[in-house]
Amino acid sequence: MSLSTITALSPLDGRYASKLAPLRPIMSEHGYMHRRVQVEVTWFIALSDAGFAEFKPLSVGARAYLLGLVKNFSEADSAAIKEIEKTTNHDVKAVEYWIKSKFEARPELEKAAEFVHFACTSEDINNTSHALQLRAGRDQVVLPSLDRIVLKLREMAHLYAAVPMLSRTHGQTASPTTVGKEMANVLMRLQAACDRIAAVKIMGKMNGAVGNYNAHLSAWPEFDWEAFSRKVVETHEPEGLGLTFQPYSIQIEPHDYMAELFDAVARANTILVDLSRDIWGYVSLGYFKQRLKAGEIGSSTMPHKVNPIDFENAEGNLGLSNALLRHLSEKLPVSRWQRDLTDSTVLRNIGVALGYATLAYTSLLTGLNKLELNEEALAQDLDASWEVLAEPIQTVMRRYGVQGAYEKLKEVTRGKTVTAEALHGLIRSLDIPEAEKTRLLAMTPASYVGKAAELARRV
């Protein structure tokens, strides 16, 4: 059976393949191969500039050619490396051999070929490649996708800042809010989560087989290999990798930064699960209508249905993403002694975890953009919930020392259908200043929103 979107085992490469096009070049095996070539080439060029008599600085032409291998790296190049791997049965060695094959008929590079992968363990190449993938995936796909949701929530917060809405605590009617304020609540949480994602330092190490520069020092004992490695890891591209240097490690980079990053993404995802469920509920209540799309069908038997499928898809895919992200963050920092290979196969699923997250962000934004506010339904719900004014009435009663204020309102309202007339009769009977009675009599469920509008406009 040939591999296609219809035969793919993962829906990320099947049903949803088109929606993940921005992530695929970064987090796929091709993307991994590309970063490995970048790391090997960067290390090779840096060695030529280290001042060793045995490896003179490369010419301008040789440098341009090597950087061109990185810049122009193609799927055909990945396939060629995979072909070499059939013989080596070692993926990093296959990359090394592929680079050396590109030195043919170039005497300057052929002479220096043994400095490709010099003193490196495979993990020096792999950990920095994963770091480059993660940085690109975060900065080019994940954060921009979340930023689009942030912008949409800000737009909704401002647009609906003053539109009153009945709250529900424990599923029961509660003090009113505004639609905009509810969007602002999520916006502020999500923005803080995005800041945490962006703040994670993406780290890399290049210190040899068990982290002590053993092989490096056997070749040049007097050379400051730690400083050299730091420079390669931290110098901005293309001279370096532009990562944060990890000075202490076993054979593998400890992956603590990965756990921090995945936990931060999972936190953002959890916030969006909360949003997806709330919007789903508001659609069910009729607070939002969904803009129709010609030709869409909501049910195979019930033609009236317009399902909140975008929010349901988002919730489901956020859950899948978090299941993987949490396993990654728990497993990756754990390695037996100086090295075991359990991280290797797990790391290959980073793209899957971020893929489900990205798919969810797309669905959620699509759903948010379909929403149309149904102010009539909001107003009807508020007008049927005069019991929520028991709170302000008893609070004013307490201000003026009316004994048993809470208990009196509880007796009038709890478990009963409360009318405006009943509340107004109670207000008129209170022993409080007339000005306060007038203010309470003018209050409606729709006007009892506190600072909600101000807070929504402020975000």
C-alpha positions in Angstrom: 0.0 0.0 0.0 1.4 3.4 -1.0 1.7 6.2 1.6 -0.8 9.0 1.0 -3.1 11.1 3.0 -5.7 8.4 2.8 -3.4 5.6 3.9 -1.5 7.5 6.5 -1.6 5.9 10.0 -1.7 9.3 11.8 -4.5 11.7 11.0 -2.0 14.5 11.2 -0.5 13.2 7.9 -3.8 12.0 6.6 -7.1 13.8 7.2 -5.6 17.0 8.6 -2.4 17.1 6.5 -3.2 20.3 4.7 -3.7 22.1 8.0 -0.2 21.3 9.3 1.8 22.4 6.3 3.7 25.1 8.3 4.8 22.6 10.9 5.8 19.7 8.7 9.1 21.1 7.2 10.2 21.9 10.8 9.2 18.9 12.9 9.3 16.0 10.4 12.2 13.7 9.9 13.2 15.8 6.9 13.3 18.8 9.3 15.4 16.7 11.7 17.8 15.8 8.9 18.0 19.4 7.8 19.0 20.6 11.4 21.6 17.8 11.7 23.3 18.9 8.5 23.2 22.5 9.8 24.8 21.5 13.1 27.5 19.4 11.4 28.4 22.2 9.0 28.4 24.8 11.7 30.8 22.7 13.8 33.0 22.0 10.8 33.3 25.7 9.8 34.0 26.7 13.4 36.8 24.1 13.7 38.4 25.7 10.7 38.5 29.0 12.5 39.8 27.6 15.8 43.5 28.2 14.9 44.6 24.6 14.5 47.6 24.1 12.3 46.1 21.0 10.9 42.9 22.7 9.8 43.4 26.1 8.2 40.5 28.5 7.8 38.2 27.7 4.9 38.1 29.9 1.9 35.2 32.2 1.2 34.1 29.9 -1.6 34.2 26.7 0.6 32.2 28.4 3.3 29.5 29.6 0.8 29.3 26.1 -0.6 28.9 24.5 2.8 26.2 27.0 3.9 24.5 26.4 0.6 24.2 22.7 1.6 22.2 23.9 4.6 20.2 26.6 2.8 19.2 24.5 -0.2 18.7 21.2 1.7 15.9 19.3 0.0 13.7 16.3 0.4 15.9 14.6 -2.2 18.9 15.2 0.1 17.0 13.6 3.0 16.2 10.6 0.8 19.8 10.3 -0.1 20.8 10.2 3.6 18.1 7.6 4.3 19.6 5.5 1.5 23.1 5.7 3.2 21.4 4.8 6.5 20.3 1.5 4.9 24.0 0.5 5.0 25.2 2.2 8.2 22.1 1.5 10.2 23.1 4.7 12.1 21.2 7.9 11.2 23.9 10.4 12.4 26.7 8.5 10.6 24.6 8.6 7.5 24.5 12.4 7.7 28.3 12.5 8.2 28.8 10.3 5.1 26.4 12.4 3.1 28.3 15.6 3.9 31.6 14.0 3.0 30.1 12.8 -0.3 29.5 16.5 -1.1 33.2 17.1 -0.8 34.1 15.1 -3.9 36.0 17.0 -6.5 36.6 19.8 -4.0 40.2 19.4 -2.9 40.1 21.9 -0.1 37.1 20.1 1.5 38.3 16.6 0.7 41.6 17.3 2.6 39.6 18.4 5.7 37.0 15.7 5.5 38.0 14.0 8.8 37.0 17.1 10.7 33.4 16.4 9.8 31.8 15.2 13.1 35.2 15.7 14.8 35.2 14.7 18.5 31.4 14.6 18.5 29.1 12.0 19.9 25.8 11.5 18.0 24.0 13.2 20.8 26.0 16.4 20.3 24.3 16.6 16.8 20.9 15.3 17.9 20.3 17.4 20.9 21.2 20.6 19.1 19.1 19.6 16.1 16.1 19.0 18.3 16.7 22.3 20.0 16.7 24.1 16.6 13.5 22.3 15.6 11.8 23.2 18.9 12.9 26.9 18.6 11.5 27.1 15.1 8.4 25.2 15.9 7.7 27.4 18.9 8.6 30.7 17.3 7.3 30.1 13.8 4.2 28.0 14.4 3.0 27.6 18.0 3.3 31.1 19.3 2.0 32.8 16.1 -1.0 30.4 16.3 -1.7 31.3 19.9 -1.1 35.0 19.2 -3.9 34.9 16.6 -6.3 33.5 19.3 -5.1 36.2 21.7 -5.9 38.9 19.1 -9.3 37.4 18.5 -10.1 37.2 22.2 -9.0 40.9 22.6 -11.2 41.9 19.7 -14.2 40.1 21.3 -13.4 41.5 24.8 -13.5 45.1 23.4 -16.4 44.5 21.1 -18.7 42.9 23.7 -17.3 44.8 26.7 -20.7 46.2 27.7 -23.0 43.4 26.6 -24.4 41.9 29.8 -24.6 38.2 30.3 -25.9 36.0 33.1 -23.2 34.2 34.9 -23.5 30.6 36.2 -21.6 29.3 39.2 -22.1 25.6 39.9 -24.4 25.7 36.8 -26.8 28.0 38.7 -27.7 31.6 38.0 -25.2 34.1 39.5 -24.1 37.7 39.5 -24.2 39.0 35.9 -21.0 39.7 33.9 -20.5 40.9 30.3 -19.5 38.8 27.3 -16.4 40.9 26.8 -15.3 40.4 30.4 -15.5 36.6 30.0 -13.3 36.8 26.9 -10.9 39.1 28.8 -10.5 36.6 31.6 -9.3 34.0 29.1 -7.2 36.4 27.2 -5.2 37.4 30.3 -4.6 33.8 31.2 -3.6 32.8 27.7 -1.2 35.8 27.3 0.5 34.8 30.6 0.9 31.2 29.3 2.3 32.5 26.0 4.8 34.6 27.9 5.9 31.5 29.7 6.3 29.5 26.5 8.4 32.3 24.9 10.6 32.7 28.0 11.9 29.1 28.0 15.6 29.0 27.1 16.3 26.5 24.3 19.5 24.7 25.2 22.2 22.7 23.5 25.4 20.9 24.5 28.4 19.8 22.4 30.7 18.2 25.0 31.3 14.7 23.8 30.4 11.1 24.8 29.7 11.7 28.5 29.9 15.5 28.8 33.6 15.9 29.7 35.3 16.8 26.3 37.3 13.5 26.6 37.9 13.1 22.9 38.4 16.8 22.3 41.2 17.0 24.8 42.9 13.9 23.6 43.5 15.7 20.3 44.4 19.2 21.6 44.9 19.0 25.4 45.7 22.7 25.7 42.7 24.1 23.8 39.8 25.6 25.7 37.1 23.2 24.3 34.4 24.4 26.7 34.7 28.0 25.5 34.8 26.9 21.9 31.7 24.7 22.3 29.9 27.6 24.1 30.7 29.9 21.2 29.4 27.5 18.6 26.2 26.8 20.6 25.5 30.5 21.5 26.7 32.6 18.5 23.9 33.6 16.3 23.4 31.8 13.0 25.0 31.2 10.6 28.3 31.4 12.5 26.7 29.5 15.4 23.4 27.9 16.4 21.9 30.7 18.5 21.0 28.5 21.4 21.7 28.6 25.2 24.8 26.7 26.2 24.3 23.7 28.5 27.5 23.3 30.5 26.8 20.2 32.4 25.4 17.0 31.0 25.9 13.2 30.7 25.9 11.9 27.1 22.5 13.5 26.5 21.4 17.1 27.2 19.3 16.7 30.3 16.1 17.8 28.5 14.9 19.8 31.5 14.3 22.8 29.3 12.1 20.6 27.0 10.0 19.5 30.0 9.6 23.2 30.9 8.6 24.1 27.4 6.2 21.2 27.0 4.6 22.0 30.4 4.2 25.6 29.3 2.5 24.6 26.1 0.3 22.1 28.0 -0.7 24.9 30.4 -1.8 27.1 27.4 -3.7 24.0 26.0 -5.5 23.5 29.3 -6.7 27.1 29.2 -8.0 26.6 25.7 -9.8 23.4 26.7 -11.6 25.5 29.3 -12.5 28.1 26.7 -13.7 25.5 24.2 -16.0 24.0 26.7 -17.4 27.3 27.8 -18.1 28.5 24.3 -19.7 25.1 23.5 -22.0 25.7 26.5 -22.8 29.3 25.4 -23.7 28.1 21.9 -25.9 25.5 23.5 -27.7 28.2 25.5 -28.1 30.3 22.4 -25.9 33.1 23.5 -23.9 32.6 20.2 -25.1 31.6 16.8 -22.7 30.1 14.3 -22.2 31.6 10.9 -23.4 29.2 8.3 -21.2 27.8 5.5 -22.9 26.8 2.3 -23.1 23.0 1.8 -22.2 22.1 5.4 -24.3 19.4 7.1 -24.7 19.2 10.9 -26.4 15.8 11.1 -27.1 13.0 8.7 -30.8 12.9 9.9 -31.5 16.2 11.6 -31.2 19.0 9.0 -31.7 21.8 11.5 -28.5 21.2 13.4 -25.5 23.6 13.3 -23.0 21.8 15.6 -20.2 23.5 17.5 -17.7 21.1 15.9 -14.8 23.5 15.8 -14.8 23.7 19.6 -15.3 20.0 19.9 -12.4 19.3 17.6 -10.3 21.8 19.4 -11.0 20.2 22.8 -10.3 16.7 21.5 -7.0 17.6 19.9 -5.9 19.7 22.8 -6.4 16.6 25.0 -4.3 14.4 22.6 -1.6 17.1 22.6 -1.5 17.3 26.4 -1.3 13.6 26.8 1.8 13.5 24.7 3.3 16.7 26.1 3.0 15.4 29.6 4.6 12.1 28.8 7.4 14.0 27.1 8.0 16.3 30.1 7.9 13.3 32.5 10.0 10.9 30.5 12.7 13.0 28.8 14.6 14.2 31.8 15.1 10.6 33.0 18.0 8.6 31.6 19.7 5.5 33.0 23.3 6.3 34.0 25.1 8.3 31.3 22.8 7.2 28.5 19.9 5.0 27.4 18.0 5.2 24.2 14.5 5.5 25.5 14.5 9.2 24.8 15.4 8.7 21.1 12.1 7.2 20.0 10.1 9.5 22.3 11.8 12.6 20.9 10.6 11.7 17.4 7.0 12.4 18.6 7.6 16.1 19.5 6.1 17.0 16.2 3.1 14.9 16.9 2.5 16.6 20.2 2.9 20.1 18.7 0.9 18.9 15.6 -2.2 18.1 17.6 -1.8 21.5 19.4 -1.5 23.4 16.2 -4.5 21.6 14.7 -6.5 22.5 17.8 -5.5 26.2 17.6 -6.7 26.3 14.0 -10.0 24.7 14.8 -10.6 27.0 17.8 -9.8 30.1 15.8 -12.1 29.0 13.0 -14.9 28.5 15.6 -14.3 31.9 17.2 -14.5 33.5 13.8 -17.9 31.9 13.1 -19.6 33.2 16.2 -22.3 35.8 16.1 -23.6 37.2 19.3 -27.3 36.6 20.0 -28.1 39.6 22.3 -31.8 38.8 22.4 -31.1 35.4 24.0 -28.7 37.0 26.5 -31.3 39.6 27.4 -34.1 37.0 27.8 -32.0 35.0 30.2 -31.2 38.0 32.3 -34.8 39.2 32.4 -35.8 35.7 33.7 -33.3 35.8 36.5 -34.2 38.6 38.9 -33.0 36.4 41.8 -29.5 37.5 41.1 -30.3 40.9 42.6 -30.6 39.3 46.0 -26.9 39.9 46.3 -26.8 43.7 45.9 -30.0 44.2 48.0 -28.7 42.2 51.0 -25.2 43.9 50.6 -26.9 47.4 50.9 -29.0 46.1 53.8 -25.8 45.1 55.6 -24.3 48.5 54.9 -27.1 50.1 56.9 -27.1 47.6 59.7 -30.3 45.7 58.8 -30.2 42.6 60.9 -30.5 39.2 59.2 -30.1 40.7 55.7 -28.8 37.5 54.1 -31.4 35.3 55.8 -34.3 37.6 54.7 -33.2 37.5 51.1 -32.6 33.7 51.3 -36.2 33.3 52.5 -37.5 35.3 49.6 -35.4 33.9 46.8 -33.9 30.5 47.4 -35.5 27.8 45.2 -38.2 30.2 44.0 -39.1 32.0 40.9 -38.3 35.6 41.7 -40.1 38.4 40.0 -39.2 42.1 39.8 -42.4 43.0 41.6 -41.5 40.7 44.6 -38.0 42.3 44.9 -39.4 45.8 44.5 -41.9 45.1 47.3 -39.1 44.0 49.6 -36.9 47.0 48.7 -39.7 49.4 49.5 -40.2 47.8 52.9 -36.6 48.2 53.9 -35.4 50.6 56.6 -32.7 52.2 54.5 -32.3 55.7 53.1 -34.7 56.6 50.3 -31.9 57.4 47.9 -30.6 53.8 48.3 -34.1 52.4 47.7 -34.4 54.5 44.5 -31.0 53.2 43.3 -31.9 49.5 44.1 -35.3 49.9 42.4 -33.6 51.2 39.2 -31.3 48.2 39.1 -32.0 45.3 36.7 -30.1 42.0 36.1 -28.7 43.6 32.9 -27.4 46.7 34.7 -25.8 44.8 37.7 -22.4 44.1 36.1 -20.0 45.9 38.3 -16.8 46.9 36.6 -17.1 44.2 34.0 -17.2 46.6 31.0 -14.3 48.6 32.3 -12.2 45.6 32.9 -12.9 44.2 29.5 -12.0 47.4 27.7 -8.8 47.6 29.6 -7.2 44.4 28.3 
